[in-house]
Amino acid sequence: MQVRFELINLDKDSHTQFIRLIKGLRVRKKINFTMGNKSGDSANHRVLFVLFDELVVGGVQDLTGERKRNFFNLLMDL
């Protein structure tokens, strides 16, 4: 899968950390996801979840139990 980072507004450091995450490595810094939404008030998290749904084996929409808890813990740690 090819990720077009310029479309999700990741700066160079966040791009590097996101690549580490995709490879299953621990990130060293927070990933600064800044792709705005139409109101401009906050990041567009829908886009982020769609991206994760494509990257995570089996997607994230149907996560339950321990996998769901692990996924949300991962997001909070980023």
N, C-alpha and C positions, 0 to 999 in steps of 0.2 A: 504494500500500500504506500502510495506517495502522499505525504502531507504537504499542502501548500501553505507554509507558515506565514507568508505575506498576507494571506486572507484572514488569518486569525490574530493579527497584530501582536505577535510575540517578539519581544526585544531579543537581542543576541544571547544574553545570559539565559533567558527563559527558554529560548529555542534549544540551547545546549542541554538544559535540564530536562526538557520535554523528551528529547532524544534519549537521554539516560533512562527516563521513566519507561518509554516504549521498549527499551532493551531489557527491562526488568532490573535495572540498577537503582540504587538509592539516589535520590536527588540531593544535591549539596546546598541548594538555595531554593527559596520559594519560587514558584512559577507564576509570573505576573501576567494573568490573562486579562487583557484590557479591551477586547472587542466589545464595543458598546452596543446598546440596544437602541430602539427608535427614540425613546424618551431621553436617552443620554444620561440617565441618573446612575446607572450601574452597569456592570458587565452583563453580556447576554449569555446567561448560563445554559440556556436551551442549546445553543450552538456547542458549548463545551460537552454537554451530555450526549448530544448526537455524535460528536467526535469519539467520546469514550465508548458509545454503543457500537461503533464500527471497529474500534481497536481491541476491546475486551472480547475474548473468545466466548461466544454465546450471548454477547451483548449485555447491557446493564438494565434493560427494561424489566426483565423477569428475575432479577437477583432476589434471593430470599436468604433468610437465616445468616449463617456465618459469612457467606460470600458477600451479602449486602452490607453487613457490619464492617467487614474488611475493606470493602470499596469506599464506604463513607469515612472510615478512619484514614485511609490513604488520602482522600481529598482534603481532610482537615489538616493532615500533616504537610501537605504541599503548601 
